[in-house]
Amino acid sequence: MVLVSFTTGVRLTGIKTCRSKIMGILQTEDVEVGQNLLGKKMIWIGEKITVAGLLDKYSYLKEEYGLNALRLAYSVGMSETTISRVFNKRHKATRPTLITLDYALNEWAKAFEEEGTV
């Protein structure tokens, strides 16, 4: 699994209709392409990701495959406390954090489904 740090910012490297690559590694389905107020082409990433949606994905992976918060946190370079605060809504997560968790949960789901359990 490849880890991506969002502390230095996000740089777009490729554009497709429903997918984008961030820093050449990360892929997400939550991409909107349109025009800004000046009529220039614009891309919005992570607009529709919600904590509730992420919690549903995490709960499923936890119940079906035994994914725990420590393993998820370690895989994305966050603390288990940060994961807990995001999912318990005691902390308003930034969009890069939500995108990172969305990507990580999608990758864990792929890994679990391909190999049974990891």
C-alpha positions in Angstrom: 0.0 0.0 0.0 1.3 3.4 -0.9 0.9 6.2 1.7 0.2 9.8 0.8 0.8 12.8 3.0 -1.5 15.8 2.6 0.5 18.1 4.9 2.3 19.7 2.0 -0.7 20.2 -0.2 -2.4 18.6 -3.2 -1.2 18.7 -6.8 -3.3 17.4 -9.6 -1.4 15.3 -12.1 -4.1 13.7 -14.2 -7.8 14.2 -15.0 -10.5 11.7 -16.1 -14.3 12.1 -16.1 -15.0 10.3 -12.9 -11.5 9.7 -11.4 -8.5 11.8 -10.6 -5.0 11.2 -9.5 -3.6 13.3 -6.7 0.2 13.4 -6.5 0.2 10.6 -9.1 -1.0 8.0 -6.5 -4.3 8.6 -4.9 -7.6 7.9 -6.7 -11.0 8.9 -5.6 -14.5 8.7 -7.2 -15.6 12.0 -5.6 -14.6 14.4 -8.4 -16.6 17.1 -10.0 -15.5 18.9 -13.1 -17.1 22.2 -14.1 -16.5 25.9 -14.4 -15.8 28.5 -11.7 -17.5 31.9 -11.6 -15.0 33.2 -14.2 -15.9 30.5 -16.7 -12.6 28.7 -16.3 -12.4 24.9 -16.0 -12.4 23.8 -12.3 -12.1 20.5 -10.5 -13.5 19.9 -7.0 -12.3 16.9 -5.1 -13.9 15.4 -2.0 -17.0 17.6 -2.0 -19.4 14.8 -1.2 -17.4 12.7 1.3 -19.2 12.7 4.6 -18.1 11.4 8.0 -21.3 9.2 8.1 -20.3 7.6 4.8 -16.8 6.9 6.0 -18.1 5.5 9.2 -20.4 3.1 7.3 -17.5 1.9 5.2 -15.3 1.5 8.4 -18.1 -0.3 10.3 -18.6 -2.8 7.4 -14.9 -3.5 7.2 -14.6 -3.8 10.9 -17.5 -6.3 11.2 -16.7 -8.3 8.1 -12.9 -8.4 8.1 -11.8 -7.2 11.5 -10.2 -3.9 10.5 -9.5 -1.8 13.6 -8.8 1.8 14.1 -5.2 1.3 15.0 -4.5 -0.6 11.7 -6.4 2.1 9.7 -4.6 4.9 11.5 -1.2 3.3 11.0 -1.8 2.8 7.3 -2.4 6.5 6.7 0.0 8.0 9.2 -2.6 9.3 11.7 -3.0 8.5 15.3 -5.8 6.2 16.5 -7.1 9.1 18.6 -7.5 11.2 15.4 -9.5 8.4 13.8 -11.6 8.1 16.9 -12.3 11.8 17.0 -13.3 12.0 13.3 -15.7 9.0 13.6 -17.2 10.2 16.9 -17.6 13.7 15.4 -15.7 15.3 18.3 -13.5 16.9 15.7 -14.3 18.5 12.4 -12.0 16.8 10.0 -10.5 18.7 7.1 -11.2 17.7 3.6 -7.7 16.3 3.0 -8.2 14.1 6.1 -11.6 12.9 4.7 -10.1 12.2 1.3 -7.3 10.3 2.9 -9.6 8.1 5.0 -11.9 7.5 2.0 -9.0 6.4 -0.1 -7.6 4.2 2.7 -11.0 2.5 3.3 -11.4 1.8 -0.4 -8.0 0.3 -0.6 -8.6 -1.8 2.5 -11.8 -3.0 1.0 -10.1 -4.0 -2.2 -7.3 -5.8 -0.3 -9.8 -7.7 1.9 -11.9 -8.7 -1.1 -9.0 -9.8 -3.2 -7.3 -11.9 -0.5 -10.2 -12.9 1.7 -8.7 -11.4 4.9 -5.4 -9.7 5.3 
